Amino acid sequence: MNSSEFNESNPRRTFLKKMAVATAAIASTDIVTFAAGVPASDKMTPPKETPWYRRVTRWGQTNITEKDPQQYDIAWWRKQWKRTEVQGVIINAGGIVAYYPSKVALHRPSPFLNGRDLFGELCRAAHEDGLAVFARMDSNRAGGEFYNAHPDWFAVDAAGKPYKAGDMYITCVNGPYYNEHIPAILREIVDLYHPEGFTDNSWSGLGRNSPCYCENCKKGFRAVSGKEIPITANWGDKTYQQWIKWNYDRRLEIWDLNNRTTKAAGGPDCVWSGMNSGSISGQSSNFRDYKGICSRADILMIDDQGRSDASGFQHNADIGKFLHGLLGWDKLIPESMAMYQQGSVQFRLASKPAAEARMWMIAGIAGGIQPWWHHVGAYHEDRRAYHTAAPVMQWHKANEKFLVNRQPVATVGVVWSQQNTDFYGRDNAGELVDQPWRGITQALIRARIPFIPVHADDIDRDAPQLSLLILPSLGAMTDAQVTSVRNFVEAGGGLIATGESSLYDEWGNARSDYALADLFGAHVTDQHRQNKSFNTSHTYMRLSPELRREVDGPETGSEPAITTTRHHVLQGFEETDILPYGGQLYPLRTDAGVEIPLTFIPEFPVYPPETAWMREPKTDIPGLVLNTKHKGRVAFVPADIDGQFGQHNLPDHGDLLGNLIRWTVKESIPLKINGTGLIDCHLYKQQGTLIIHLVNLTNAATWRQPIHELLAVGPFKISVKFPADVRTTSMNLLVSEQKMPVAVNDGWASFEVKAILDHEVVVLR
């Protein structure tokens, strides 16, 4: 630590004193720190001197443009920091552009800096206000002067041509730019300004679709493989697989190098945390191993600024839950939340509609994310965005103790792995992996069933709290992951597996049969292996037994007799014998004793209407196989109903998935909510406390952003099962600020929430 820090007038000294007071305040609450997978009763209260990155829960960022040094009104932004109750700020420092007078060679200053030390001024102001500072880097490209001085530091394609973005050249992750130049900048910033840490938007270099063939890369890959870098993508080629792994490993090396650099220069709490996406597909395409990153991260900074029409606001809660599943629930995950218009078209300087920005923030908070408002530029002619964050941030401060250090309560786990995205999804992960995940999670939200994401390597860790595992097209699985699933079912847990789950090994090589075929009660045939195309549209599922004989409608006299009753999973479909499907299926061999409530109806013409009649009305190709021969119930869905629901959002698909989940979990669901509307339900526990976070997704723009207005829903009758250590007869509503009585009967608490506009948080303690 620099000796100047012990000077009482030093701004960072002021910051440290204020943070010590904040730490004591937080430590004096009755919050318990939870580590993922460890029972609450085994936890210790957090130490009073926890590091800054465990207690700074509200952030702000003015992303500085090159022009801003001549127009940055620091006094006004300090007022905005105070209004929005931030505890930390992200300030542009260096990398592509320096916002301070750097002495590192070729570290280009902003052309508008004119000798001003803008980063230094902002850093001092933040420390004087008691705020933590993350120095923001952006370190993946440079201009022509830098390139001409060190062309061997930059990435090139197979023809030796440098990669460019506009007028700038893209740097190579295996060269001195990352090994020497960036560490030199980090050390300089620490020596001059003592920020609490560093974050970086573009830390991982070029992605999978832009291989680098520079001499540094060729030499590095040859050293570990003895091979040349592949020219084309061939997922079945061992050299290409090795190249993928080598690239992942290199990004983790960069993460470790930067952390060694900042901690050596600034002390053990001076952390480096490059920003990451909320998309597993996005992380994969950029060689960012999320599990490896989370095992290293002290705090995880997320750059995922808004929703898509396909995923909705609930995607932000999903991000929080699956990342906490890797990181632990005792660490923090701030997320950059854009105050400017972000969507299918971006308007960097125009305000995002307040309701749209507010709901994205709220959804993230519900999933365990910490809010971080983000503006591009320090001066705006559209000033509406300045008012959006404050109400959410102020509410967050008032209720912070119920929004962090909490453990999710759920009996359903949805299993994922990045390896599945890479080696099963390959070049089509959006359709093969992302859509099934979205379909399953959306079905759970519609059914108001709390769930947690479970990494495939962590099944054994999370199994004790779960009654059901769902594998949404988890095609690529290791032998150890397969064993964990089998052990879970043999111990009495339920299983839903869809699509081609377990049909491939961890590298995406096809197995001779499903690795979990004994649980599914179903086996692939040669016809399945010979026909890999799943592209189709006008297909259906036939429900068994057929009931139309007793349903009002035209008759031909050929309607089949009804000899058995339908399975519980087909509840709600009594007036139809078919369901729309939209995918392709191939014959399977099934074991004796399984039930097959759905079979496949192959494609037939859609147009012209005169030809739209079934050519093959009935097959024995199963779309759903139910197996009750094991201790736990198993539902195998070879039909990608989850993927179809994720793409088309047909209610029939969502209802069927909801039925399957409730049947397989044996109704072991700790939360029951009755009422009209689409709400995302999250259930958490702290010591002696239950927390229910309800987010209203019901509005005219649910599937097409942005929201124009919020629409209230309710009332809702709610029942929640009490853990053994929770005893209460009352509850607090943190949004509507009400205190209400609770009826408790046989371990369940029942109450009513009359209305929800954007969200409500119920605290029972």
N, C-alpha and C positions, 0 to 999 in steps of 0.2 A: 504494500500500500504506500502511495506517495505521502511523504511527510506533511505536505500541505493540507491533507485531509483532516489533520488533527487541529487545524486552526479553526476556532469557533465561528469565524466569519466566513469560512469556506461553504459555498452553496451545497456541495454534496454532503458536508457534515450536517447541515440543516436537514437535508433529506433523510439521512440516516437516523437522526434524532426523532423526526416525525414518524418514520416507519417503525421505530422501536415502540413508540406510544401506540401505534395502530396494532402492532403485534400483540401487545399486552391486552388491548381491548378485545381482539379476536380470541386470544387464548382464554380469556375470562368467561367466554360463553360455554354452553354445555354441548357444543358441537364435538363430534367424535370423528377422527380421521380414519377413513376406511381404505384398505388395500383390497384390490379386486380379488374376489374368491375367498376372502377370510371372514369368518362369522363375526358379526358386530360385537358379540360378547367378548371376543378376544382382543379388541382394540384398546389402545391406550390414548388418552387425551394428548393433543399435539403439544410439543414443547413450546415454551413461551418464546424462545428465540428462533423462530422458523425463518428461513431465508426469504428475501423479498419476492422471489418468483413463486412462492407458495401463497402470498397474501395480496398481491396486486391484482384485483379482479375486474377493474374497469379501465379501459384504455381509450385513447384518442389519437388520431393521426391526420395531419395535414400533409398530404403527399406533395412535396415541394417540386414545382416545375422549374426549369432553368431560368425563367423570367422572374420568379418570386423574390430573389434577393433584393430587387429594387422596389418591391411593393409589399413586403411582409410586415403586417401590423401586429407586432408581438404583443403589445399591450392589450389589443382586442382579443387575441386568441387566448391570452392568460385568463381573461374574464370567461371565455367559453370553456376553458378547462374547469374552472370553478363551477360554472352553471351545470355542467354535465357530470360533475362529481368524479372525474377521472382520477385515478391513482398513478397512472403511467402514461407516457406519450411515446410514439414512434416518430423519430426525427431523421430525415434523410441526411446521411453523412458523406458516403463516398461509394466508389466502385466505378460505374460508368462515368459519373459526374461527381466532382468534389464540391461540397458546400462549405468548405473551410480552406484556409491557405495551406495546402498539403505540400510537403517537401519530398514525397515519394515520386521518383522519376516517372514521367508520362501519366501521372494521375491528373487528368484534365479537370481544371476548375470550371464551374459554370461561367459562360461568357458574360453573364450579367452580375457576377459577384463583385467585380471592381474593387477588390481588396477587402471586402466585407467578410467577416467570420460569422456567417449566418448560423451554422450548426452550433458554434460555440456560444453565441448569444442565446439561442433557444435552449441549449443544454443547461446553461447557468440559470435561466429563468425557471425552467422546470425544477431544478434542484432547490432553488429558493422557495418554490411553492410546495416542496415536499413530495415531488413526483419522481417516480422511477423513469429512466430514459433507456429505451432501446434504440441504439444507433442503427438506422436502416441502411443496408448495402444493396446494391444491384450490380452483380459482378459477372456478367456473361458476355460482354461485348465491348469493343473499343473502336476508336476512329482510325483514320488512315495514317496519322502520324505514328501511333502506337504500332499498327500493323507493319508499316515500313521499317520500323526499328527492330521488331521481333516477329517476322512472319512465321517462324517455327513455333510460336506460342498459340497459333490459331488453328481452328478446325478446317479440314478440307474434305471434299467428296472423293469418290473413287477415281475421278479423273484428275485429282490434284487441285481442283478449283476451290478457293476459299468460300466457306459459307458466309452469307451476309444477311443482315436484317436492315433494309433501307440502305443508308450510307455507311452502316457500321459493320464491323467484322466480328464473327462469333469466336469466342475463345475456346480452347480445348481444355477439358478437365484433367488431362494427363500431362499438361505442360507446366512450365514455370509460372504462368499467370496465376494458377490456383495454388501451386506449391510455394511460391515466393512472393509474388506481387501482392496478392490479397492479404496474406499474413502480415506483410510489412505495413499495409494500410491499417489493419486492425490494431497492431501494436502502436502505431502513431496516434490513432484516435484515443486509445486507452491512456497513453502518456499525457496527451494534451487535455482531455476532457473528463475522463473517468466515468463514462456511462455505465449503467448497471449491466448492460449486455448488448448483444447484437442480433439483428435478424436480417434475412436476405431473401428477396423475392426469387432470384434466378440462380440459385446456388448450384444447381445440379447439371448445368450445361445442356448440350443438345440431347434430344430424346431418341427413342428407338428408330424412328423413321428417318433419321438423318445421321447415319453412321459416319464417324470420323476415321480417315485413313492417313492421318499425319504420321510422321516418323515416330513421335512419342507414343502414339497408340499402337502402331505396328510393333514397336519394340516391346511395349508392355504386355501386349496380348501374346506375343511369341514367347515371352519369358515364362508365362504360366501355362501355356497350352502346347507350345512347339508348333503352332499352326498360324496361318495367315488369317486376317480378319475376313469373314465371309463377305462376298460381294452381294449376294441376294439372301433374302429371308427364307429360311427353310427350317420350320419348327421341328421337323423330325431328324434334323442333322445334329449330331452330337457337338460338332464344332460351333454351330450357331447357338445351341443351348449353353455351351461354355462361354461364348461371347456375351450372352445375356447375363449370366451370373457374374462374369468379370466386371461388367458395367455396374451392376448393383453393388458389388463389393467396393468399387472405386468411389461411389457416392458416399458410402458409409465411411470410407477413409477420409474424405473431405470433411464430413461432419466431425470426425474425431480430431483431425488436424486443426480445424478452426476453433474447436473447444479447448484444445491444448494451448493454442496460441493466446486466446483471450483470457483464460484462467491463469496462465503463466504471467501475463502482463498485468492483469487487474485483480487477481485473487480468485479463490475457489468459487465465489458466487458470481463472477463475471462470465455469464454463460453466452454461448452463441447458439441461436436456434433459427435455422433457415425456415422460411415459410413453406407450408405444404398445402396441397389441395385437399378438398373433402371428397374427391372422387378416387376410388381405387383404380379405375381404368386410367385416369389421368396420372396417378402416381406410377402405375406400371409403365406407361408409355415414356415416362421420364426417369425410369430406373431408380425410383425412390422406394426402398423397402420399408413399408410402414412399421412392420413388427420390429425390425432392426433399429429404426429411428426412435420408436417409442421406448425401446429398452435403454436408449442413451439420453433421451430428452429430459431436462429438468422442468421445462415448460414447453408447450407445443403451440406454435403460432400458425393459425390457419388462414389461408387466403382463399375464401370461398364466399363471394360477395352477394350472391343473389340466387334466386330459384330459376328453374326452367319450367315450362308449362307441363312437362311430363312428370316431374318429380314433386312439385308443390312445396309449400313451406315445411312440410313434415320432413323433407330431406335434411333440413338443418338440424332437427332433433336427432335424426338418424346418425348424422356425422358425429355429434357429441357422444352418443351412446357407443358406437363401435370404436371410437378412438379411446374413450375412457376404459373400454374393455381391454385395450392393449396397454394403456399408460397407467391405469389405476385411477381410482376416484378421489385420491388425495392430491393429485396434481391438477394444474389449471390448463385450460385450452381456450385462450382468447381467439376470437375470429374477427377478421376484417369485414365490417358490415357497411356496405356502400351507402352513402347519403345522396349519391348521384344516380341517375337513371341507368340501370344495369339490366340487360335482358337480351332479346333477340337483336336489338340495336342499342348501342351505348351512346349516351350523351354525357360526357365527362363533366360538363360544367352546368348541367341542368339538374334541378332537384328531383330526386325520386319521389313519387307520391308518398305522402307521409304514412298512409295506412300500409302501403307495400313495405316500406322500410321498417316500420314498427313491427309488423307481423313476422318478418324474417328474424329480427332481433329476439322477439318473444319465443319463437319456435326454437331458436338456438339455446336460449336460456333454459327452456324446458328440458332439453337434452343434455344439460350440463356444460354448455359453452358459456364463456365469459364475454360480455359485450365490448365492442371496440369500434367506435364510429370512425368513418374514413371519408375524407374529402380529397379530391384531386385539385391542387392549387390552393394558394393562400388568399385569393381574392375572387369573389363571385358576384356577378350582376344579378343572378337568381339567388335570392337570400332566404328562400323558404326552407331550404335544407338545414339552416342553422337552428331551427326550432324542433326538429324531429327527435333527436336523440335524448334531449334533456329529460322529458317525462319518464322514459324507460330507465335511464341511468339513475335518476333520483329514486324511482321505485325499487330498483335493484339494490341501491345502498341501504334503503330502509329495511329490506327483507333479506339481506345478504346471508345471514346465518342459516337460512333455510334453502339456499340456492347452491351452496358448495358443501364439500365434505359430507356427501350423502351417498347411500348405496341403493342401487335399483332393486326393487322387489318384483320378480317375475318368475313364472314357471315355464315360459317358452323361450327357447334359444334358437336363433336363426344363424346357421353356420356359414362361414365364408373363409376364403384364404386368397391372398394375392397370387399365390402359385396357381390357383384355379383360373384367375383372371388372365395370367400370362399363358399358361400351357394348355388350358382347355379353351379359353376365349380366344387366344392368339390374336389374329387380325380382325376378329368379329366379336370382341368382348361385349360390345354394347348390346347385341342381340342375344348372345349365348349366356352371358353372366349378369349384366346389369338389369336387363328386363325381368328375368325371373326373380331377382332380389327385390326389385321395385314392386312386382306383383304380389309377392308373399307379404312384404311389410305393409303394403297398402291394404291387403285383405285383413291383416291383424288390426290395423288402425280402424277400418270400417267396423270390425267386430268388437272394438274397444277392449282388446286383449293386450295387456302389458307384455313386452318382450325385451330381450337383450340380444345384441349381436354377439356371437361366440366365434372366436378364431378356431379353425380346425385343429390347431395344435394345443388349444386350451380346453378341450372338451372335458377331460378328466378333472381339471381344476374347477370348472363351473358346474359340473354335473350335480353336485349335492343339492343345489337349490332348484334344479329344473325337473319338470315332469315330461317335457317334450323337446326333441330336437327336430329342426326342419333343415333339410339339405336342398336349397333351391338350385337345381342343376349344378351341383358340386361334382362336376365330371372328373376332375383331376384330384386324386386323393393318395396320400402315402399309405403304406401298410399300417403304420402306427395310428394314423387317423381312422382308418377302417376298424382297427381293433378297438379304439376308444368308442366308436359308435356301437359296435357289437356289444361291448361290455355294458354300455348304457342301457340298451334294450334288454339284455339278459338280467339286469338289475331291476327291471320293471318299468323303465322309461319308454315313452312313446316315440315313434319316428315317422316323419313324413319326408319322403325323398321324391324329387321330381326329375323329369327329363332323363339325362344320361348319368345321373349321380353314381359315382364309384366305378364307371366303366373304363377309366383311364388311370394310369399311374401318374406320379407327380410331374413327369416330363410331358404328359399328354400322349403317351403311347397307349394304344388300345389294348385292353385286357381281353382275354378269351371270353369272359363273362363279367357281369357286375361283381365287384368284389364283395358286395353285400347281398348277392343273389339269395343266399339262404334266409336272410331276413325278409327280402321282398317277396319270396315265393315266386320269382319270375326270372327267366333266363333269356339271353339274346339268342337269335337264330342266325343262320348264314344270310338270310334275306336282309336282316337288319344291318349286318356288317357290309353288305354289298351296296346298300342304298343309303348314302350319307346325306342326301339332300333333304332338308326340312322345309324348303320354301314351297308354300302352297297357300290357299286362302279359303276356298269354299268347301270346307269339310265340317262334319258334325260329330256329335257323340250320341249314341243311343242309350237310353236309360233302361235298366232292367229291374223288375219286370215292367212291361209296357202296360199303361193304365188307361189308354184312350177309349177303351171299350166302355168304360163307365163315366166318361167325361162328355159333356154336351158338345155336339158337333156333328158334321155330316158323317154318314156311315157307308161302308162298302160291303159289309158283311164278312170281311176278311180280318177284322181286328182280332188279335190273339186273345185267348182266354187268360184270365188272371189266376195264377195258381199259387203264388207266393206274395209276401209283402216286401215292399222296398226297404232297403237299408236306411238307417237313420241319417247317413251322410247325404241322402237325396231329399231330405226334408225341404219343403217349400216348392218343389217341382212337380206337384201332384197333377197339374193340368197339362203337362207336356211329356212326350216320350223322347224328345230330342233336345239337345243343347247345341248352340253354335260352338264351333271349336276354332278352326282357322289354321291348324298346324298339320303336320304329317305324322303318321305312325306306321310301324312295321310289325309283323307277327312276332310274338314272344311265346316261349314255352313256359307254362305255369305249373306250379306244384299242386298236388291234390290237397283239397281242403281250403284253398283260398277262395275269396269271393270276388266277383268281377261285376260291379254295378254299372260300369260304363264300357261300351265298345265303340269302335271306330267306324264312321261312315265315310268312305273315300270321296275325293273331290269329284264334282260334276259341274257342268257349265253354269255360269251366272247369266250370260248374255248370248243371244237374245232371250227374253223371258220364256219364249215357247220351248226352249231347251232346258229350262231350270227344273229338272226332275231327277230323282235319285236313280243312278244306274245300278248301284249296288247298295240297297237299303240296309243290309245287315251283314256284319262280319263277326268273326270271333277274335279280332285283334283287340286286346285289352287297352282301355284308356285309364283304368284305375284298378289296382289290385289291393285288396284288404287281407291282411294276414294276422290272425289272432292266436297262432300256435305258440307264440313266444310269451314271456312274462309281460312284455309291453306290447301295446297295439302298434301295428305297422301299416302305414298307407303308402303304397308306391304308385306314383302318378307318372307313367311313361309319357303321357300327353303333357306338353309344356303349358298347362293351364295357367301357371304363374307367369310365364313369359307372355302369354297372350293377354292376360289381365294387365300386366305392366305396360303393354303396348296399346291396347284398345280400350281398357277400362270398362268392359262389359259387366253389368251387375251380376249376370248369371255366373260368371267366372269367380267374382269376388264372393258371392254367396256360397258357391260350392267349396271354395277354399276355406271359408269361415266354418262351414259344417265339418269339414275334415279336421280342422284344428281342434274344434270343441270335442269331437268324438275321440280323437287320438290322445288328447291330453286328459281324457276322462273327467272333463268338467273341473279339473283342478286349476281354477283361475281365481286369483285373490281379489279381483275387482269386478263389480257388476254395475253397469250404468244403463239406465233406461231413460230415453228421451229422444227427441228428434233433432237431427243435425249431424254433421261430420265433425267429430272432435278427436284430437290426438290426446291419448291418456297416458300419463307417466306416473308411476308409483315408486316412491323412495322411502328409505328409512334412515333415521338418525337414532341415537340412543334414546329410547322412550318416546319417540316421535314418528308419526307417519305423515308423509307429504304427498298429496295428489296434485299434479300439475296438469290442468286441462286447457288445451289450446283449441280455439274455435277456428276450424278450417272452412266453415260454411259461408260462402259469399259468391257473388256473381262472377268473380274472377278466379275461382278455385283452380281452374285448369287453363287459364289464359291471363297472364300478368299484363299490366299491374292492377291491383285492387283500386276500385273507385270509391268504395265505402265499406264500412264494417256493418255486418248484420247480426243482431243479437239472436241467440238461440236459448232454449230452455222452456220449462223447467226440467231438471234431471234428478231422478231418484237414484241414489248411489248407495251401494253396500260395499264395505271393504273388510277383509279378514284381518284381525289384529294379530300381530306377532305376540309372543309371550310376554315381552317386556313393555308393551304399550297398554296403559290403562287410562281411559279418558271418559268423560261424560259431556265434553264440549269440544267445539272446534272453532278455529279462526279462519276467515276468508281474507286473504291478504290483498286482493285486488279491490273487492267491494267493501273491505274494511268492516266486516260484520263478525259477530260472535254468536254462535247458535248452539242449541242443545243437540245431543247425539243419543240415539237409542241403541243400546248394546244388547245383543241376544245371541247366546251360544257362540261367542267369539267373533261375531260380526257386528260392525257399527253401521247404522243406517241413518241417512239424512237426505236433505233435499237442497240442491243449488238452484235457485229460481231462474237465473239468467246468466249467460256468458256473452260478453261483447267481443273482446279479443282473447282474453284468457282469464283463468281463475286459479288460485293456488289455495288448496285446502290443507290446513295444518291441524292434526289431531295429536294432542300430547297431554 
